[in-house]
Amino acid sequence: LLAKPHGVYSFFNGLAPDNLFFHGVACQCIKLQLAQLGLETEFLPCEIQVNEDAWKGVRRKYWHGDTYYLPVATWKTTTP
């Protein structure tokens, strides 16, 4: 699935969305796990604005806060 050597990959980063501390811990755990697979991962902060009306009818919000941390994973480059 992740076959392109210079590909850039991402995923929804929604672990611990209501607690910034635990979200940061989850990001570091993800980074370590992906490193074991040979991927380098960084989390780019993206400012977001969601009107509270957008959550009407949603049983459980899947994101809290004004900053989303977009995961960007690439294969580690090896130097000869």
TORZA-350301 format. One record per residue: residue number from 0; residue in one letter; chain; x, y, z of N, C-alpha, C, CB in turn. Coordinates in Angstrom, 1 decimal, padded with zeros to 4 digits. Glycine has a CB too. Layout:
+-----+-----+-------+--------+--------+--------+--------+--------+--------+--------+--------+--------+--------+--------+--------+
:   n : res : chain :    n.x :    n.y :    n.z :   ca.x :   ca.y :   ca.z :    c.x :    c.y :    c.z :   cb.x :   cb.y :   cb.z :
+-----+-----+-------+--------+--------+--------+--------+--------+--------+--------+--------+--------+--------+--------+--------+
: NUM :   A :     A :      X :      Y :      Z :      X :      Y :      Z :      X :      Y :      Z :      X :      Y :      Z :
...
+-----+-----+-------+--------+--------+--------+--------+--------+--------+--------+--------+--------+--------+--------+--------+
//
This chain:
+-----+-----+-------+--------+--------+--------+--------+--------+--------+--------+--------+--------+--------+--------+--------+
:   n : res : chain :    n.x :    n.y :    n.z :   ca.x :   ca.y :   ca.z :    c.x :    c.y :    c.z :   cb.x :   cb.y :   cb.z :
+-----+-----+-------+--------+--------+--------+--------+--------+--------+--------+--------+--------+--------+--------+--------+
:   0 :   L :     A :  000.8 : -001.2 :  000.0 :  000.0 :  000.0 :  000.0 :  000.9 :  001.3 :  000.0 : -000.9 :  000.0 :  001.2 :
:   1 :   L :     A :  001.9 :  001.3 :  000.8 :  002.8 :  002.4 :  000.9 :  004.0 :  002.2 :  000.0 :  003.2 :  002.8 :  002.4 :
:   2 :   A :     A :  003.9 :  002.0 : -001.2 :  004.9 :  001.5 : -002.1 :  005.8 :  002.6 : -002.7 :  004.4 :  000.7 : -003.2 :
:   3 :   K :     A :  005.3 :  003.8 : -002.8 :  006.1 :  004.8 : -003.5 :  007.3 :  005.3 : -002.6 :  005.2 :  006.0 : -003.8 :
:   4 :   P :     A :  008.5 :  005.2 : -003.0 :  009.6 :  005.5 : -002.2 :  009.7 :  007.0 : -001.8 :  010.9 :  005.2 : -002.9 :
:   5 :   H :     A :  009.1 :  007.9 : -002.5 :  009.1 :  009.3 : -002.2 :  007.7 :  009.8 : -001.9 :  009.7 :  010.2 : -003.3 :
:   6 :   G :     A :  006.8 :  008.9 : -001.6 :  005.4 :  009.2 : -001.3 :  005.3 :  010.0 :  000.0 :  004.5 :  008.0 : -001.3 :
:   7 :   V :     A :  004.2 :  010.7 :  000.2 :  003.8 :  011.4 :  001.4 :  002.5 :  010.9 :  001.8 :  003.8 :  013.0 :  001.2 :
:   8 :   Y :     A :  002.4 :  010.5 :  003.1 :  001.2 :  009.8 :  003.6 :  000.7 :  010.5 :  004.8 :  001.5 :  008.3 :  004.0 :
:   9 :   S :     A : -000.6 :  010.4 :  005.0 : -001.3 :  011.0 :  006.2 : -002.5 :  010.2 :  006.6 : -001.7 :  012.5 :  005.9 :
:  10 :   F :     A : -003.1 :  010.6 :  007.7 : -004.3 :  009.9 :  008.3 : -005.0 :  010.9 :  009.2 : -003.9 :  008.6 :  009.0 :
:  11 :   F :     A : -006.2 :  010.6 :  009.6 : -006.9 :  011.4 :  010.6 : -006.3 :  011.2 :  011.9 : -008.4 :  011.1 :  010.6 :
:  12 :   N :     A : -005.9 :  012.3 :  012.5 : -005.2 :  012.3 :  013.8 : -006.2 :  012.7 :  014.9 : -003.9 :  013.2 :  013.8 :
:  13 :   G :     A : -007.0 :  011.7 :  015.3 : -008.0 :  012.1 :  016.3 : -007.9 :  011.4 :  017.6 : -009.3 :  011.7 :  015.7 :
:  14 :   L :     A : -006.7 :  010.9 :  018.0 : -006.6 :  010.3 :  019.3 : -006.6 :  011.4 :  020.4 : -005.3 :  009.5 :  019.4 :
:  15 :   A :     A : -007.3 :  011.2 :  021.4 : -007.4 :  012.1 :  022.6 : -007.7 :  013.5 :  022.1 : -006.1 :  012.0 :  023.4 :
:  16 :   P :     A : -008.8 :  013.7 :  021.4 : -009.1 :  015.0 :  020.8 : -009.5 :  016.1 :  021.8 : -010.1 :  014.9 :  019.8 :
:  17 :   D :     A : -009.8 :  015.7 :  023.0 : -010.3 :  016.6 :  024.0 : -009.3 :  017.0 :  025.1 : -011.6 :  016.1 :  024.7 :
:  18 :   N :     A : -008.1 :  016.5 :  025.0 : -007.1 :  016.8 :  025.9 : -005.7 :  017.0 :  025.2 : -007.0 :  015.6 :  027.0 :
:  19 :   L :     A : -005.2 :  018.2 :  025.2 : -004.0 :  018.6 :  024.5 : -002.8 :  017.8 :  024.9 : -003.8 :  020.0 :  024.6 :
:  20 :   F :     A : -002.7 :  017.6 :  026.2 : -001.5 :  016.8 :  026.8 : -001.5 :  015.4 :  026.2 : -001.6 :  016.8 :  028.3 :
:  21 :   F :     A : -002.7 :  014.7 :  026.4 : -002.7 :  013.3 :  026.0 : -002.7 :  013.2 :  024.4 : -004.0 :  012.7 :  026.5 :
:  22 :   H :     A : -003.2 :  014.2 :  023.8 : -003.1 :  014.2 :  022.3 : -001.6 :  014.3 :  021.9 : -003.8 :  015.4 :  021.7 :
:  23 :   G :     A : -000.8 :  015.1 :  022.6 :  000.6 :  015.2 :  022.3 :  001.3 :  013.9 :  022.6 :  001.2 :  016.3 :  023.2 :
:  24 :   V :     A :  000.9 :  013.2 :  023.7 :  001.5 :  011.9 :  024.0 :  001.2 :  010.9 :  022.9 :  001.0 :  011.4 :  025.4 :
:  25 :   A :     A : -000.1 :  010.9 :  022.4 : -000.5 :  010.0 :  021.4 :  000.3 :  010.3 :  020.1 : -002.0 :  010.2 :  021.1 :
:  26 :   C :     A :  000.6 :  011.5 :  019.8 :  001.4 :  011.9 :  018.6 :  002.8 :  011.3 :  018.7 :  001.4 :  013.4 :  018.4 :
:  27 :   Q :     A :  003.4 :  011.4 :  019.9 :  004.7 :  010.9 :  020.0 :  004.7 :  009.4 :  019.9 :  005.3 :  011.3 :  021.4 :
:  28 :   C :     A :  003.7 :  008.7 :  020.5 :  003.6 :  007.2 :  020.4 :  003.5 :  006.8 :  018.9 :  002.4 :  006.7 :  021.2 :
:  29 :   I :     A :  002.6 :  007.5 :  018.2 :  002.5 :  007.3 :  016.7 :  003.8 :  007.4 :  016.0 :  001.4 :  008.2 :  016.1 :
:  30 :   K :     A :  004.5 :  008.5 :  016.3 :  005.8 :  008.8 :  015.7 :  006.8 :  007.7 :  015.9 :  006.3 :  010.1 :  016.2 :
:  31 :   L :     A :  006.8 :  007.2 :  017.1 :  007.7 :  006.1 :  017.5 :  007.3 :  004.8 :  016.7 :  007.8 :  005.8 :  019.0 :
:  32 :   Q :     A :  006.0 :  004.5 :  016.7 :  005.6 :  003.3 :  016.0 :  005.9 :  003.3 :  014.5 :  004.1 :  003.1 :  016.3 :
:  33 :   L :     A :  005.6 :  004.5 :  013.9 :  005.9 :  004.6 :  012.5 :  007.4 :  004.6 :  012.2 :  005.2 :  005.9 :  011.9 :
:  34 :   A :     A :  008.2 :  005.0 :  013.1 :  009.6 :  005.0 :  012.9 :  010.1 :  003.6 :  012.8 :  010.4 :  005.8 :  014.0 :
:  35 :   Q :     A :  009.5 :  002.7 :  013.6 :  009.9 :  001.3 :  013.6 :  009.5 :  000.6 :  012.2 :  009.1 :  000.5 :  014.7 :
:  36 :   L :     A :  008.6 :  001.2 :  011.5 :  008.3 :  000.7 :  010.2 :  009.1 :  001.4 :  009.1 :  006.8 :  001.0 :  009.9 :
:  37 :   G :     A :  009.9 :  002.4 :  009.5 :  010.8 :  003.0 :  008.5 :  010.2 :  004.4 :  008.0 :  011.0 :  002.2 :  007.4 :
:  38 :   L :     A :  009.3 :  004.9 :  008.7 :  008.7 :  006.2 :  008.3 :  009.1 :  007.3 :  009.3 :  007.1 :  006.1 :  008.3 :
:  39 :   E :     A :  009.4 :  008.5 :  008.7 :  009.6 :  009.7 :  009.5 :  008.3 :  010.4 :  009.5 :  010.7 :  010.6 :  008.9 :
:  40 :   T :     A :  007.9 :  010.9 :  010.7 :  006.6 :  011.5 :  010.8 :  006.7 :  012.9 :  011.5 :  005.6 :  010.6 :  011.6 :
:  41 :   E :     A :  006.1 :  013.9 :  011.0 :  006.0 :  015.2 :  011.7 :  004.5 :  015.6 :  011.7 :  006.8 :  016.3 :  010.9 :
:  42 :   F :     A :  004.2 :  016.4 :  012.7 :  002.8 :  016.9 :  012.9 :  002.8 :  018.4 :  012.6 :  002.3 :  016.5 :  014.3 :
:  43 :   L :     A :  002.1 :  018.8 :  011.6 :  002.0 :  020.2 :  011.2 :  000.8 :  020.8 :  011.8 :  002.0 :  020.3 :  009.7 :
:  44 :   P :     A :  001.0 :  021.9 :  012.6 : -000.1 :  022.6 :  013.2 : -000.9 :  023.3 :  012.1 :  000.3 :  023.5 :  014.3 :
:  45 :   C :     A : -002.2 :  023.1 :  012.1 : -003.1 :  023.7 :  011.2 : -004.2 :  024.4 :  012.0 : -003.8 :  022.7 :  010.2 :
:  46 :   E :     A : -004.3 :  025.7 :  011.9 : -005.4 :  026.5 :  012.6 : -006.7 :  026.2 :  011.9 : -005.1 :  028.0 :  012.6 :
:  47 :   I :     A : -007.7 :  025.8 :  012.8 : -009.0 :  025.6 :  012.2 : -010.1 :  026.4 :  013.0 : -009.4 :  024.0 :  012.3 :
:  48 :   Q :     A : -011.2 :  026.6 :  012.3 : -012.3 :  027.3 :  013.0 : -013.5 :  026.5 :  012.6 : -012.4 :  028.8 :  012.6 :
:  49 :   V :     A : -014.2 :  026.0 :  013.7 : -015.4 :  025.2 :  013.4 : -016.5 :  025.9 :  014.3 : -015.2 :  023.7 :  013.8 :
:  50 :   N :     A : -017.5 :  026.2 :  013.6 : -018.7 :  026.8 :  014.2 : -019.4 :  025.8 :  015.1 : -019.7 :  027.5 :  013.2 :
:  51 :   E :     A : -019.7 :  026.1 :  016.3 : -020.3 :  025.1 :  017.2 : -021.6 :  024.5 :  016.6 : -020.7 :  025.7 :  018.5 :
:  52 :   D :     A : -022.3 :  025.3 :  015.7 : -023.5 :  024.8 :  015.0 : -023.2 :  023.5 :  014.2 : -024.1 :  025.9 :  014.2 :
:  53 :   A :     A : -022.0 :  023.4 :  013.7 : -021.6 :  022.3 :  012.9 : -021.7 :  021.0 :  013.7 : -020.2 :  022.4 :  012.3 :
:  54 :   W :     A : -021.6 :  021.0 :  015.0 : -021.6 :  019.8 :  015.8 : -023.1 :  019.5 :  016.3 : -020.8 :  020.0 :  017.1 :
:  55 :   K :     A : -024.0 :  020.2 :  015.9 : -025.4 :  019.9 :  016.2 : -025.8 :  018.5 :  015.7 : -026.4 :  021.0 :  015.7 :
:  56 :   G :     A : -026.4 :  017.7 :  016.5 : -026.8 :  016.4 :  016.1 : -025.6 :  015.3 :  016.2 : -027.3 :  016.4 :  014.7 :
:  57 :   V :     A : -024.4 :  015.8 :  016.5 : -023.3 :  014.8 :  016.6 : -023.3 :  014.4 :  018.1 : -022.0 :  015.5 :  016.2 :
:  58 :   R :     A : -023.3 :  013.1 :  018.3 : -023.3 :  012.6 :  019.7 : -022.1 :  012.9 :  020.4 : -023.6 :  011.1 :  019.6 :
:  59 :   R :     A : -020.9 :  012.8 :  019.8 : -019.6 :  013.0 :  020.4 : -018.7 :  013.7 :  019.5 : -019.0 :  011.7 :  020.9 :
:  60 :   K :     A : -018.3 :  014.9 :  019.9 : -017.4 :  015.7 :  019.0 : -016.1 :  014.9 :  018.8 : -017.1 :  017.1 :  019.6 :
:  61 :   Y :     A : -015.6 :  014.8 :  017.6 : -014.3 :  014.1 :  017.3 : -013.2 :  015.1 :  017.2 : -014.5 :  013.3 :  016.1 :
:  62 :   W :     A : -013.4 :  016.3 :  017.5 : -012.2 :  017.2 :  017.6 : -012.6 :  018.4 :  018.5 : -011.8 :  017.7 :  016.2 :
:  63 :   H :     A : -011.7 :  018.9 :  019.3 : -011.9 :  020.0 :  020.2 : -010.7 :  020.9 :  020.0 : -012.0 :  019.6 :  021.7 :
:  64 :   G :     A : -010.9 :  022.2 :  020.1 : -009.8 :  023.1 :  020.0 : -009.7 :  023.8 :  018.7 : -008.5 :  022.4 :  020.3 :
:  65 :   D :     A : -008.7 :  024.7 :  018.5 : -008.5 :  025.5 :  017.3 : -007.3 :  025.1 :  016.5 : -008.4 :  027.0 :  017.7 :
:  66 :   T :     A : -006.6 :  024.1 :  016.9 : -005.4 :  023.6 :  016.2 : -005.5 :  022.1 :  016.0 : -004.1 :  024.0 :  016.9 :
:  67 :   Y :     A : -005.4 :  021.8 :  014.7 : -005.3 :  020.3 :  014.3 : -003.9 :  020.0 :  013.9 : -006.4 :  020.0 :  013.2 :
:  68 :   Y :     A : -003.4 :  018.9 :  014.4 : -002.0 :  018.5 :  014.1 : -002.0 :  017.5 :  013.0 : -001.3 :  018.0 :  015.4 :
:  69 :   L :     A : -001.7 :  017.9 :  011.8 : -001.8 :  017.1 :  010.6 : -000.5 :  016.2 :  010.5 : -001.9 :  017.9 :  009.3 :
:  70 :   P :     A : -000.7 :  014.9 :  010.5 :  000.4 :  014.0 :  010.4 :  000.9 :  013.9 :  009.0 :  000.1 :  012.6 :  011.0 :
:  71 :   V :     A :  002.2 :  014.0 :  008.8 :  002.8 :  013.8 :  007.5 :  003.9 :  012.8 :  007.6 :  003.4 :  015.2 :  006.9 :
:  72 :   A :     A :  003.8 :  011.7 :  007.0 :  004.8 :  010.6 :  007.1 :  005.4 :  010.3 :  005.7 :  004.1 :  009.3 :  007.6 :
:  73 :   T :     A :  006.7 :  010.2 :  005.8 :  007.5 :  009.9 :  004.5 :  008.5 :  008.8 :  004.9 :  008.2 :  011.1 :  004.0 :
:  74 :   W :     A :  008.9 :  008.0 :  003.9 :  009.9 :  007.0 :  004.1 :  011.2 :  007.6 :  004.5 :  010.1 :  006.1 :  002.9 :
:  75 :   K :     A :  011.9 :  007.0 :  005.5 :  013.2 :  007.5 :  005.9 :  014.2 :  007.4 :  004.7 :  013.8 :  006.8 :  007.1 :
:  76 :   T :     A :  015.0 :  008.4 :  004.5 :  016.0 :  008.4 :  003.5 :  017.3 :  007.8 :  004.0 :  016.2 :  009.8 :  002.8 :
:  77 :   T :     A :  017.9 :  007.0 :  003.3 :  019.2 :  006.5 :  003.7 :  020.3 :  007.1 :  002.9 :  019.2 :  004.9 :  003.5 :
:  78 :   T :     A :  021.4 :  007.4 :  003.6 :  022.5 :  008.0 :  002.9 :  023.6 :  006.9 :  002.7 :  023.1 :  009.2 :  003.7 :
:  79 :   P :     A :  024.2 :  006.9 :  001.5 :  025.2 :  005.9 :  001.2 :  026.4 :  006.0 :  002.0 :  025.5 :  005.9 : -000.2 :
+-----+-----+-------+--------+--------+--------+--------+--------+--------+--------+--------+--------+--------+--------+--------+
//
